[in-house]
Amino acid sequence: MYSLWRRALPRSIPGSLHRVRYRLSCRNWKPHLHSLPSRAPDTSAATCTQCPAGEVSVGGATQCTACTSGKKVGTGSSACEVCPAGLVSTAPFAECTSCGAGKLAKGDRSGCEDCGAGEVAQAGAQSCVACATGKKMNSEKSACDDCSPGEISASPFQQCTACTAGKTPNSDKSNCVTCSAGEVAPVGATQCTACNSGQKVSSDSTTCENCQSSEVSATPFSSCTACSAGTVPKADRSACEPCSSGEVAAAGSTQCSACTSGNEPNTDSSACVATVNPEAQLGGKGNEGSDQ
């Protein structure tokens, strides 16, 4: 308890009475109050005043002490208490508060600072957590959200990106990989799809297009091809097959046609021509010889 001594009697009074001093003290003392002695002689109690916000005092103190960053006024206002981990304090240091999402307390707990790029933190967290590939920070920067199917993400993981046509995400969703030859994938696809016989890869690699009925295709299904003369597409349109004996087909035909009686396939089996009778030809030559 603070005690205030003041000289109560003038020096002119004889004896040792001039050395008598009276003790003055704050009544009903409270720790956060401090005494202000009066300059004029007074035998009444000293005056106590409330410490300003953010300041403390112990019993008997003559002045208040301000709390500093990272501390708050403790219970009873007699001392400054250090803020718990993850909390900060600023003037007037009345309380410790948590940092918002995506922020972390500074080392001296005097304020909050943003987590690094690609990192998140819940409100009041003691550390930031880095997002992994295939994830992105949510809008509050409090957690990492999974990318949607067909999307990838990479540092700083601020957003997910869909793979372009003809590509799909790799296993850890960190990059897009081009589909193999004869395969297609639309934008945002999760896997490539192989084209079949009688189909070809579209120009933008997003879909398999059917060949014309007179065309065939085979791996890598990059294009469709019309069958040549004397051949037609197989049932699965994987290749061309020749017409049977006595049949013809023009280039690009879908089926073979049999030649009628007295006709036969020409040399490339593209059309039927009149049959030439060898015996008639030989007979004609023989008669010509006998007449001579």
SVG drawing of the C-alpha trace seen along z (x, -y; Angstrom):
<svg xmlns="http://www.w3.org/2000/svg" viewBox="-27 -30 40 104">
<polyline fill="none" stroke="black" stroke-width="0.4" points="0.0,0.0 1.3,-3.4 1.9,-5.7 2.2,-9.4 4.1,-11.4 3.7,-15.1 5.1,-17.6 2.1,-18.6 3.6,-21.3 5.7,-24.4 9.4,-24.5 8.7,-27.3 7.0,-25.0 9.6,-24.0 10.7,-20.5 10.7,-17.6 7.1,-18.1 8.2,-19.8 9.5,-16.4 6.1,-14.7 4.6,-13.4 1.2,-12.0 0.6,-8.9 -2.0,-9.4 -3.3,-6.4 -5.9,-5.5 -9.0,-4.2 -10.7,-1.1 -7.6,-0.5 -8.1,1.2 -5.1,2.6 -5.9,0.6 -6.1,-2.7 -3.0,-4.8 -2.7,-7.6 -2.2,-11.3 -0.8,-13.1 -2.0,-16.6 0.5,-19.4 -1.2,-21.3 -0.9,-20.0 -3.9,-17.7 -4.6,-15.0 -7.4,-13.4 -6.9,-10.3 -5.0,-10.7 -7.0,-10.8 -7.0,-7.6 -7.8,-7.7 -8.6,-5.0 -5.7,-3.9 -6.3,-4.6 -7.4,-1.8 -4.6,0.6 -2.7,-0.3 -2.3,1.6 -1.0,0.9 -0.3,3.0 -1.4,2.0 0.5,-1.0 1.8,-2.1 2.2,-5.8 1.7,-5.4 0.1,-3.1 2.1,-0.9 1.0,-0.5 0.7,3.0 2.6,3.7 1.7,5.5 1.0,9.1 -0.3,8.6 -3.6,7.6 -4.8,6.1 -5.1,9.1 -7.8,9.9 -7.9,7.3 -5.9,4.8 -2.8,5.5 -0.6,6.9 -0.3,7.4 -0.9,11.0 0.7,12.5 -1.8,13.4 -2.2,17.2 -0.6,18.6 -2.5,17.6 -3.9,14.5 -2.8,10.9 -3.4,7.6 -3.2,3.9 -4.0,0.7 -5.8,0.3 -4.8,3.9 -8.0,4.7 -8.2,8.2 -6.5,10.7 -8.2,11.5 -7.7,14.2 -6.5,13.5 -9.1,14.0 -9.0,16.8 -6.0,16.8 -3.9,14.9 -1.4,15.8 -0.2,13.9 3.1,12.2 6.0,13.4 5.5,10.6 1.7,11.1 1.4,7.4 -0.8,8.0 -1.8,10.5 -0.1,11.2 -1.3,13.0 -0.4,16.7 2.0,17.3 0.8,17.9 -1.1,21.2 -1.5,21.5 -4.6,21.4 -5.4,21.0 -8.6,21.1 -9.4,18.2 -7.1,18.4 -4.8,21.0 -1.2,21.1 0.2,22.1 -0.6,21.9 -1.1,25.0 -0.1,25.3 -2.6,26.7 -1.6,29.7 -1.9,30.4 -5.5,31.0 -6.7,28.5 -7.3,24.8 -7.8,22.2 -11.4,21.4 -12.6,17.8 -12.0,17.2 -8.5,18.8 -9.6,21.0 -9.3,24.4 -8.2,26.2 -11.0,27.4 -10.7,30.3 -10.7,29.3 -13.7,30.6 -13.2,33.7 -11.2,32.9 -9.4,30.0 -5.9,29.5 -4.1,27.0 -0.5,26.0 1.4,23.5 0.2,21.1 -3.1,23.1 -5.4,20.1 -7.6,21.7 -8.4,25.0 -8.1,25.1 -9.9,27.5 -7.8,29.5 -8.1,28.4 -9.6,30.6 -7.6,33.8 -6.0,33.8 -6.9,35.1 -5.5,34.7 -2.6,36.9 -2.9,39.0 -2.1,36.2 -4.0,33.6 -0.9,31.4 -0.8,31.3 -2.7,32.2 -1.6,35.1 -2.3,35.5 -4.5,38.4 -2.9,41.2 -3.2,41.5 -6.8,42.4 -8.2,41.1 -10.3,38.0 -11.4,35.9 -13.6,32.9 -12.7,29.9 -12.7,30.9 -12.9,34.7 -11.5,37.0 -10.3,39.7 -9.6,40.2 -11.9,42.2 -10.6,44.4 -12.3,44.2 -13.5,47.4 -13.2,48.7 -15.2,46.6 -14.5,43.5 -11.8,40.8 -10.6,38.2 -12.2,34.9 -10.0,31.9 -10.2,30.5 -9.7,34.0 -13.0,33.7 -15.0,36.5 -14.9,39.4 -16.6,38.8 -18.2,41.5 -16.6,42.2 -18.8,42.1 -20.5,45.5 -18.0,46.1 -14.9,45.4 -12.9,47.3 -10.5,46.4 -8.0,48.1 -5.6,47.2 -4.7,44.4 -8.1,43.3 -6.7,40.0 -8.6,40.2 -11.2,42.1 -10.2,43.7 -12.4,44.7 -12.0,48.2 -10.4,48.5 -11.9,50.1 -12.9,53.7 -13.1,53.5 -15.7,52.5 -15.7,51.9 -15.9,54.8 -18.9,54.9 -16.9,53.2 -15.4,50.8 -11.9,51.6 -10.5,52.4 -11.5,52.9 -12.1,56.4 -12.1,57.5 -15.3,58.3 -16.0,62.0 -15.2,63.5 -17.5,62.0 -18.3,58.9 -17.2,55.3 -17.2,52.2 -16.2,48.7 -13.9,46.8 -15.8,45.6 -18.6,48.2 -20.4,49.6 -21.0,53.0 -20.0,55.2 -22.2,55.9 -22.3,59.1 -21.8,58.8 -24.7,60.1 -24.5,62.9 -22.2,62.0 -20.3,59.5 -17.3,59.8 -15.2,57.5 -12.7,55.3 -9.0,55.5 -9.4,53.4 -12.9,54.9 -14.4,51.4 -17.0,52.2 -18.4,55.0 -17.5,55.2 -18.8,57.5 -17.3,61.0 -15.0,61.8 -15.5,65.4 -12.0,66.8 -13.4,69.6 -15.2,67.1 -12.0,65.2 -10.0,68.3 -12.8,69.5 -12.7,66.3 -9.0,66.5 -9.3,70.1 -11.8,69.3 -9.7,66.4 -6.8,68.8 -8.8,71.5 -10.3,69.0 -6.8,68.1"/>
</svg>
